Amino acid sequence: MPLSDGRRVQSADPEAKPSLVDTVHMQLRERVILGEIEGGDMLVESQLAKEFGVSKTPVREALVRLSQEGYVEVIPRQGYQVTAICVKDIHEVYELRAVLEPEAAALAAQRATPEEYTAFRAEMGELSIKLESKDGPVTTLDVMALDDAFHMGIANLTGNRRLAAAIKRLLREAMRFRFTDPHESPEGMLSEGHTTGAILEAVGKGKATTARQLMLEHIEQSKERVLAGLLNPLPGTKIHVRGR
């Protein structure tokens, strides 16, 4: 896939031009998440370098990043193999999310100042408007980014950096199977908005118990939808699942 195919790559500084490593990493990661590269597929440095029109160095560094993130594993003398989605991983990730994120919602309700809460609501509103006015079709990855902003916003309102970092890591690990959740699609945005709106309202009113319960239900329902989508995929969906 040439680097001039028009895909947008995010970076820590939105004004900064992404490096070759950033670009290769993000494009490969996106293709793995969407199932365009399937679990079990082999990724070879020389082949990818030719495909991207770059040297092997940025490809190697991008593959190392993907390995650190759990998307690929090193196969000695062969290359990198894309890891399959494992049902056990899904259960583990969602068990942790069900422990951490409801508590984060409760802490946010207890700790967030009116100014912090108002700023977060405004940010979510701006992101939603930006998504709705986007040039071109809204994608599942766009919706997932908006959902991540919501969950990380709640986590950041706790003032606990370690808790926020742990939630961020879990959201990243969950990306490969969250795309099967119909609420993470452009068509499911409205349903997801009702749920997140209720959580936001509870946080804003300082209702810690309600915020905790709503977030727990939100996480558990997402897990149910993800498992249903992975174990009973729609025709044409490219999903390789271990441990069915």
Secondary structure, DSSP 8 states (H G I E B T S, - for coil): --TTS------SSTTS---HHHHHHHHHHHHHHTTSS-TT-EE-HHHHHHHHTS-HHHHHHHHHHHHHTTSEEEETTTEEEE--EEHHHHHHHHHHHHHHHHHHHHHHHHH--HHHHHHHHHHHHHHHHHHHT-SS---HHHHHHHHHHHHHHHHHHTT-HHHHHHHHHHHHHHHHHHTT-GGGSGGGHHHHHHHHHHHHHHHHTT-HHHHHHHHHHHHHHHHHHHHHHHHS--TT----EE--
